[in-house]
Amino acid sequence: MPGELTIRNMIRAEVDRLVEWAAEEGWNPGLHDADLFWATDPDAFIAAELDGELIGGGAITSYEGQYGFMGFFIVRPEYRGRGLGNRLWHARRDRLLTRLRPGAAIGLDGVFEMQDYYAEGGFVFSHRNLRYRADVPGQWASAVPLDENIVPLAELPFSKLAEYDRHCFGVPREDFLARWTGQRDACSLGYLHGDELQGFGVVRRCGEGCKLGPLFAHSFDAANALYGQLSAFGAGGPIFLDAPENNPLAMALVQQHRMSEVFGCARMYIGSPPDVAHERIYGVTTFELG
């Protein structure tokens, strides 16, 4: 008979294993995701252990108790179909509820085949976030015209960045934002109109190519200009963008750049979704932490 399943908090080294498993699943994590995610909320990482072996895990990130996000849900293939993942998922959901203020919402980006399962757990469908890929030519960096409105994010007051991000994410996440925009092997740019920040984006190196996220902007023109400069960072390889289907201008952006859909997730919520400016969201930050 198999041993008892233990649900517990992860230690830091186990997050590296979770990221390795994510890479094996084809999720293509960033080079520094483990460090960044752990620094954001080390209590978020939950392990499933069977007979002393780590068999699965996931994240239950709390943003100051105001909003929660479930991600990184993985059970090793050889342990699937035995009800172990079901127990892990419900334990994570229930633990996250205790980490949040009463009435706070929880979001997730779940693969489409799991959408009905998450609905049974109380989640309501909002929209689809679709992953697109473009292969950026090596000469792209020299071909993209410079735009005087685009500046490195590090040159801007952080308070402006945090305020803009709050409109697009729904709740403050300043610690995460500072780390995410300042990470190594990445490029972070803002779009200014006069002295007003009207968009920003981050592109980071991953196991395969680069991922662009977030990409937030007031207008299509601002988003397109940011896309051009940020994708130049990944010239010579693929670039991926997780674009929300409920923003028609985001769909127009991926069409303009002839990006191909390669993956997708259903954004779902328990509780009232955060109040966000959907029209500004051209690319979500990450499927793992929201």
Buried (B, 14 or more C-beta within 10 A) or exposed (E): EEEEBEBEEBEEEBBBBBBBBBBEEEBBBBBBBBBBBBEBBEEBBBBBBBEEEBBBBBBBBBBBEBBBBBBBBBBBEEBEEBEBBEBBBEBBBEBBBEBBEEEBBBBBBBBEEBBEBBBEBEBEEBBBBBBBBBBBEEEBBEEBEEBEBBBEBEEBEBEBBBEBBBEBBBBBBBEBBEBBBBBEEBBBBBBBEEEEBBBBBBBBBBBEBBBBBBBBBBBBBBBBBBBBBBBBBBBEBBBBBBBBEBBEBBBBBBEEBEBEEEBBBBBBBBBEBBEBBBBBBBBBBBBBBB
